[in-house]
């Protein structure tokens, strides 16, 4: 009777070990970060994840490609946790609107890694205005406007931005009351362009001008408005 009990315990323990080895909870897919947001001129990046399993990364849109290794083949062992990094390339977004793409990472689980590429450049000043939302709950805008409003007596202001390609800033149309100062083109990075304003004292209506910021293949419009003198007196 003692031998039978001992055999039953051994068989039970072996079954438990086998059950744990096959338990899906021993598998893992941990992504860092969970969501990616790119500006329109950002065309490269990386994402990392951890898994115990072999994996393959497959873009689901034609504007994202994988650079270098897109897979790892390993023998599953829950004692070996692999930290992997995938490098990707994205085409510049010239649509003016946010677009969503995914890379499907196939491991023991299949996970779609989301990429939101905005339709605008990274303008730091002025701040943006959201015209429409792609996903308001997740705070993902669709259309973004850059608008700068100055007082009638304001004589100086600036545009600040960070871009990924060679850039150029130009005045669009006829607006003699704005004069760009200093460099209006340069290499990628964080930049600032100052401009002078002629005080708006001789009109009862405001005026508007447009600047065009270009980084590589992407161009954005920045609207500059100057308030009327009469309106400011009334306020």
Secondary structure, DSSP 8 states (H G I E B T S, - for coil): -HHHHHHHHHHHHHHHHHHHHT-GGG--EEEESSEEEE-TT--EEEEEEEESS-EEEEESSTTEEEES--EE-----TT--EEEEEEEEE----SSS-EEEEEEEESSSEEEEEEEE-SS-EEEES-EEEEEEEETTTTEEEEEEEEEEE-TT--EEEEEEEESS-EEEEEES--TTEEEES-SEE-SEEEEEEEEE----S-SS-EEEEEEEEETTEEEEEEEEE--HHHHHH-
